């Protein structure tokens, strides 16, 4: 294999060989899902069965947060619906989405994460900024937020440490490279990378990556 090429491999899920172990694991898994549902469903606007929210560090105003079915949010998450004098905030995470550790998401207006989205660790998604254009009021003393809806459509993948800023729409099936900062819309089936993120590849229907000219 030449330098710079990648090899496709399949992740292995190795189950215990003993049937009794498999049954026990399945029972424990069902209990975890049931406990998670009973614990969180009364607090959220919606919380789908089969979802698992593990040891979050902060959940703010969960009555404005909707989580679909089969969602897995790993430990260290900070998920916030921020109340302002404007419209009621809404934060939605779609069915089947998988979110790794230390995820941070804040909605002062509207954040929508679609179905079957893969989100790596330390990803930040927001729909707002602090106002900072008044030299007599530093941001720490300025409660004004500038908000615009942020959307991550179905089947996307956000790499480790990616940041998605306000007003952005990442269209279906796109990939954001690790450490990228997304400041503008991403077309469907695109790979973006960099600070600010720019299109570096398109994803063909066959699953192959094809070179794509970056916008000027």
C-alpha positions in Angstrom: 0.0 0.0 0.0 1.5 3.3 -1.1 2.2 6.2 1.3 -0.9 8.4 1.9 -3.4 5.6 1.0 -6.0 4.4 3.6 -7.2 0.9 4.1 -10.9 0.2 4.8 -11.3 -2.0 7.9 -14.4 -3.1 9.7 -14.8 -2.5 13.4 -15.3 -5.8 15.3 -17.9 -6.2 18.0 -16.8 -9.4 19.9 -19.4 -10.9 22.1 -18.8 -13.4 24.9 -19.0 -16.9 23.6 -21.0 -18.3 26.5 -24.8 -18.0 25.9 -25.3 -17.2 29.6 -23.0 -14.2 29.3 -24.8 -13.0 26.2 -28.2 -13.2 28.0 -26.8 -11.4 31.1 -25.3 -8.6 28.9 -28.6 -8.2 27.1 -30.5 -8.0 30.4 -28.1 -5.5 31.8 -28.4 -3.4 28.7 -32.2 -3.4 28.8 -32.1 -2.4 32.5 -29.7 0.5 31.6 -32.1 1.7 28.9 -35.1 1.4 31.2 -33.4 3.2 34.0 -32.3 6.0 31.7 -35.8 6.4 30.3 -37.4 6.5 33.7 -34.8 9.0 35.0 -34.8 11.4 32.1 -38.1 11.2 30.4 -40.0 13.3 32.9 -37.4 16.1 32.6 -37.1 16.5 28.9 -39.6 17.7 26.3 -39.1 14.3 24.7 -36.8 11.4 25.5 -37.1 8.3 23.3 -36.9 4.8 24.6 -33.6 3.0 24.0 -31.6 6.3 24.5 -28.8 6.5 27.0 -27.5 9.7 28.6 -24.4 8.9 30.6 -23.3 11.2 33.5 -23.8 14.7 32.0 -22.0 17.5 33.7 -24.7 20.1 33.0 -28.3 19.9 31.5 -29.9 23.4 31.4 -33.7 23.7 31.0 -34.3 20.1 29.7 -38.0 20.9 29.2 -36.9 22.6 25.9 -34.7 19.7 24.8 -35.9 16.7 22.7 -33.9 13.5 22.4 -35.0 10.8 20.0 -35.0 7.1 20.2 -31.8 5.1 20.3 -29.6 8.1 21.1 -26.3 7.5 23.0 -24.7 10.5 24.7 -21.6 9.6 26.6 -20.3 11.1 29.8 -19.3 14.7 30.3 -22.0 16.3 28.1 -23.0 19.9 28.7 -26.4 20.5 26.9 -28.1 23.9 27.4 -31.4 25.5 26.3 -30.7 29.1 27.2 -33.7 31.3 28.1 -33.7 34.9 26.8 -36.2 37.7 26.3 -36.6 36.3 22.7 -38.4 33.2 21.5 -38.4 30.0 23.5 -35.3 27.9 22.7 -35.4 24.5 21.1 -32.7 21.8 21.0 -33.4 18.6 19.2 -31.3 15.4 18.8 -32.6 12.9 16.3 -33.1 9.1 16.4 -30.0 6.9 16.4 -27.4 9.7 16.9 -24.2 8.7 18.7 -22.3 11.4 20.7 -19.0 10.8 22.4 -17.5 12.3 25.5 -17.4 16.0 26.6 -20.0 17.1 24.0 -21.1 20.8 24.4 -24.3 22.1 22.7 -26.0 25.4 23.5 -29.3 26.7 22.0 -30.6 30.2 22.6 -32.9 29.9 19.6 -32.9 26.6 17.7 -30.4 23.8 17.3 -31.4 20.7 15.3 -29.2 17.6 15.1 -30.6 15.0 12.7 -30.9 11.2 12.7 -28.0 8.8 12.7 -25.4 11.5 13.2 -22.0 10.5 14.6 -20.4 13.1 16.8 -16.9 12.6 18.2 -15.6 13.8 21.5 -15.2 17.5 22.5 -17.5 18.7 19.7 -19.2 22.1 20.3 -22.4 23.1 18.5 -24.0 26.5 19.1 -26.6 28.8 17.6 -25.4 32.0 19.4 -22.6 34.4 20.1 -22.0 37.0 22.8 -22.3 40.6 21.6 -18.8 42.3 21.9 -19.1 45.4 19.8 -19.5 47.8 22.7 -16.1 48.8 24.0 -17.6 50.1 27.3 -19.2 46.7 28.0 -16.9 43.7 27.8 -18.5 40.4 26.9 -18.5 39.2 30.5 -20.8 42.1 31.4 -22.9 42.0 28.3 -25.9 39.7 28.4 -26.9 40.3 24.8 -26.8 37.2 22.6 -26.8 37.1 18.8 -28.7 33.9 17.7 -29.4 32.2 14.4 -30.6 28.6 13.9 -28.0 25.9 13.5 -28.8 22.6 11.7 -26.9 19.3 11.3 -28.8 17.1 8.9 -29.1 13.3 8.9 -26.2 10.9 8.5 -23.4 13.5 9.1 -20.1 12.8 11.0 -18.4 15.5 13.1 -14.8 14.7 13.9 -13.0 15.1 17.2 -13.0 18.7 18.5 -15.0 20.2 15.7 -16.8 23.4 16.3 -20.1 24.4 14.5 -21.0 28.1 14.9 -24.3 29.9 14.7 -26.4 30.1 11.6 -24.8 27.1 9.9 -26.5 24.2 8.1 -24.5 21.1 7.5 -26.4 19.1 4.9 -27.1 15.4 4.8 -24.2 12.9 4.8 -21.4 15.4 5.2 -18.2 15.0 7.2 -16.5 17.7 9.3 -12.8 16.9 9.9 -11.3 16.9 13.4 -10.5 20.3 14.8 -12.4 22.2 12.1 -14.4 25.4 12.7 -17.6 25.5 10.6 -18.7 29.1 9.9 -20.8 28.7 6.8 -23.2 26.1 5.2 -21.8 22.8 4.1 -23.3 21.1 1.0 -24.7 17.6 1.1 -22.2 14.7 0.8 -19.1 17.0 1.3 -16.0 16.7 3.5 -14.9 20.0 5.1 -11.7 20.8 7.0 -9.8 23.7 8.4 -10.3 27.0 10.2 -12.5 28.2 8.8 -13.8 24.9 7.3 -13.7 24.6 3.5 -14.9 21.9 1.2 -11.9 19.5 0.4 -13.8 16.5 -1.0 -17.1 15.3 -2.2 -18.6 11.9 -1.4 -19.7 9.9 -4.4 -22.8 7.8 -4.2 -20.7 4.7 -4.3 -19.0 5.7 -1.1 -15.7 6.8 -2.8 -14.1 10.1 -2.1 -13.7 12.4 -5.1 -11.6 15.6 -5.3 -13.7 18.8 -5.1 -12.7 22.4 -5.8 -12.8 24.5 -2.7 -15.0 27.6 -3.0 -13.1 30.9 -3.2 
